[in-house]
Amino acid sequence: MSASNEPAAHPSASASPEAPTMPIHLRPAREADIAALVPLLLRLKRLNEEFDPLLKVRDDADAQARTLLAANLADAKYVVLAAEGVGADKDKVVGFVRAVVRERPFYVPEQEGVILDIYLLPLYRRHRVGEYLLHEVSAALKAKGAGVVTAEFPAQNEIAGRFYAKRGFRPITAIHARSL
């Protein structure tokens, strides 16, 4: 992250292993971005629904997403980054990452950075943009005091599992569920 706390734009691949091969501009999300972030967040949640019926998206998910994002942007514990395209997609939000710092009352390190959502439009996938988002959100979480970073995603999402495993993540907890 740059001195201004805004991640720098990466116009192309460089010496940095995190640099995407497709140009994007990554920056902290703003309230004005909510209208662009909501459809991306809902695309991700609908994708999650395909992995497990217990992740069925609510009918009022649009309103819930707006409320959630507004609250996250106002809360210092959260990191919400918006990825903008360049060229024809200049100033268009094409992806985002949403994360939070949580307390770990029984463990060291005491603060955990949790990646809650990471999503890119299909055109921007497989160009190391996701890896760049992961790198930048990890740096932002560390700056907020996190000593470990985790990621939450549906257990059946093997693509996410491989993405994180390739970058050194491993399972440390499991959540099991059943309908009532």
N, C-alpha and C positions, 0 to 999 in steps of 0.2 A: 504494500500500500504506500502511496506517496505521502509526503509530509502533510498534505492537506486532508489526510484521512480518506481520500477518494482514490480507489484503485485506478491505475493508469490504463489507458487504452493500449491494446496490443495490435498494431496494424498487420503484423504477419509473424510467422515463426521466427524466433531468434535463438540466441544461445540459451535462454532460460528453458528448462525442461517443461515448464508449465505453459509456455506460450502457445496459444491456439494457432492452427494453420489457416483458419478462416478469421478475417478481421471482425472484431467486436469492440465495443466500448463498455466497460463495466464500471458502475457507479452505485453509490447508495441510492436506494429507491426513495421517492418523495411522495407526498400525498397526491400530487397531480398524476402519479403513475398508477394509482389504484385501478382506474378504469381499464388500463392495459394489462395489469397483473391479474385481475379477477378471471378473465377467460383462460389464461395460462394455468392458474392454480386449479381451476375446474377441469381443464383437460387432464391434468395430472391425477386429480381425484377420481375422474371417470376411468382413467387407465387403471388405477388401483382397484376399482370396482371389478374390473375384468379378472383380477387375480383372486378375489375372494368375495363371495356374496355378503359377508359380514361388513364389507366396506361399501355398501350401497350408498350412493350419493343422494342426499336429501333433496326434496323439491325446492326448498328455500336456500339451497347452497349458494346461489349468487349473492343474496343479501348477507348470509353468514360470512362469505369470503370478504365482502367489503368491510364488514364490521371487524373481522379478525385482522385484516391487513392494516386498517386504520389504527387499531389498538397496538399492533406490533410496531408500526412506524413511530408511535409515540412512547414506546417503552425502551429504555436504555439497555435492557437485557437482551433485546433482539437485534439481529443483523438481517436486513433485507437488502439484497443487492439486485439491481436491474441490469440486464445485459442488452445493450442496444446494438443493432446491426449498423453497418456502414453502407455506403453506396446507395443502392435502391432502398435499403432498409434503414437509412440514416434516421436517427431519432425515433425509430420504432423499437419498442421493447420486444425482444425475441426470446427472452429467457429470464430466469430469476433463480435466486437461492434464498431460502428463509431459514434462519437458525436462531437458537436461543442459548443463553448461558444458564445452567441449572446448578443448584447446590447439590453436593454429594455428602450428606451429613455423616456417613459411616466410612467413607473412603478417602484415600489420598490419590491423586490431587482432589482438593475439595470442590473445585468447580469443573463442570463438564460443559463443553460446547456441543450442542446437539443440532445436527442438520436435519431439519424437519421436512423440507421440500427442496428439490432441485429439479428444474424443468427447462428444456430447450425445445424450440420448434424443430421439427425433423430436419430441415435444411442445415441447421447448425450442429447437428450431431455428427459424431465420428470425425471431428476436426480438432479434437483436444480442447474444445471450448468448455465441456463439462469438467475436465481436469483443471483447467484454469479457474473456473468458478470454485471448485473444491479448494484449490490452493489459496485463493483470495479470501474465501469465507473462513478458512482455518486460521489465516493470519489475523482477520478481524476478531475472531473468537478468542484467540490467544491474547490480543490487545485488551480484551475485556476481562482477562483473568483466567480463562479456561486453561487447564493443564492437560486435558485430554479431549479429543473430538470423537463423537459417535455419530451415526447416521440411523435414522428410523425410516423403514420402508416395508412394504408387505413381504412377508416371509416367502411367498411364492414368486416374487419378482426376481427371477434368476439373473436378468440383465443387470439390475441394480446390485445384486450380490456379487457378480463378477466385476463390475465397475469398481466397487469399493475394495474387494479382495485384492485386485490388481494394484491398488494404491496403498496396501499395507493394513487395511482394516480387517478385523476378525470378529466373530460373534462373541459377546460377553454376557448377554442376557437373552432370554426368550420370553415372549408373551404368548400364552395359549388362550384360546377363546372358544365359547360355544354359545349358541343362541339360547335364550330363556323363553 
